[in-house]
Amino acid sequence: MNVHRYADLSASELYNITQTDDSFHDGDIFVLENLGIVGFLMEAWPVILHGTDSSKELHQLKQGYHHPVKYDPTLQEAAVLFAHLTSI
């Protein structure tokens, strides 16, 4: 799993990057520092785990959704990154 950090990027720009940049892989984490968003690439879809995307460009997991176990390490790392992001 890789972590992709961006200091000044919109949700729309991030979405486009996840679809066109070959360095993004299933399970990779993204951090949009300027928007306070942490999420990950679930197969081909950028999904928010923490924070809010007011533009609604990024996907969100529905309440009660149980992610595949293979994403457990990703979700744990994303929670740590979000805690650090919000403590700055």
C-alpha positions in Angstrom: 0.0 0.0 0.0 1.3 3.5 -0.9 0.2 6.8 0.6 -0.4 9.6 -1.8 -0.4 13.0 -0.1 -1.6 16.3 -1.7 -1.4 19.7 -0.1 -3.6 21.6 -2.5 -5.9 19.4 -4.7 -9.6 19.3 -5.3 -11.6 16.2 -5.0 -12.3 16.3 -8.7 -8.6 16.5 -9.5 -7.9 13.6 -7.2 -10.6 11.5 -8.8 -9.0 12.1 -12.2 -5.5 11.3 -10.9 -6.7 7.9 -9.5 -8.1 7.0 -12.9 -5.1 8.0 -15.0 -2.0 7.7 -12.8 -0.5 4.2 -13.0 1.2 4.7 -9.6 -2.2 4.4 -7.9 -3.1 0.8 -7.0 -6.0 -1.0 -5.3 -5.7 -0.4 -1.5 -3.5 2.8 -1.8 -4.4 5.6 0.5 -4.8 9.3 -0.5 -4.7 12.3 1.8 -6.1 15.6 0.7 -4.6 17.8 3.4 -6.3 21.0 2.2 -9.7 19.3 2.5 -9.1 17.2 5.6 -9.9 14.0 3.6 -8.3 10.6 3.9 -9.5 7.7 1.7 -8.3 4.8 -0.4 -8.6 3.3 -3.8 -11.1 0.4 -3.6 -10.5 -1.4 -6.9 -10.9 1.5 -9.3 -13.0 3.8 -7.0 -11.6 6.5 -4.8 -13.5 6.1 -1.5 -13.5 8.6 1.5 -12.9 7.0 4.9 -12.5 10.2 7.0 -13.6 13.7 6.3 -16.3 15.2 4.0 -16.3 15.8 0.3 -18.8 18.6 -0.2 -18.4 18.3 -4.0 -19.6 14.7 -3.9 -16.9 13.7 -6.4 -15.5 10.9 -4.3 -17.3 7.7 -3.3 -18.4 6.9 0.2 -19.1 3.5 1.8 -22.7 3.0 2.7 -23.5 2.7 6.4 -23.3 -1.0 7.3 -21.1 -1.9 4.4 -18.5 -4.6 5.3 -15.4 -4.1 3.4 -13.3 -7.1 2.2 -10.7 -8.2 4.8 -7.9 -7.4 2.4 -8.5 -3.7 3.1 -8.1 -4.0 6.9 -4.4 -2.8 6.9 -5.4 0.1 4.6 -8.3 1.2 6.9 -6.1 1.0 10.0 -3.4 3.1 8.4 -5.9 5.6 7.1 -7.3 6.1 10.6 -3.8 6.9 11.9 -3.2 9.3 9.1 -6.5 11.1 9.7 -5.8 11.4 13.4 -2.4 13.0 12.6 -4.0 15.3 10.0 -6.6 16.5 12.5 -4.1 17.1 15.3 -2.0 19.5 13.3 
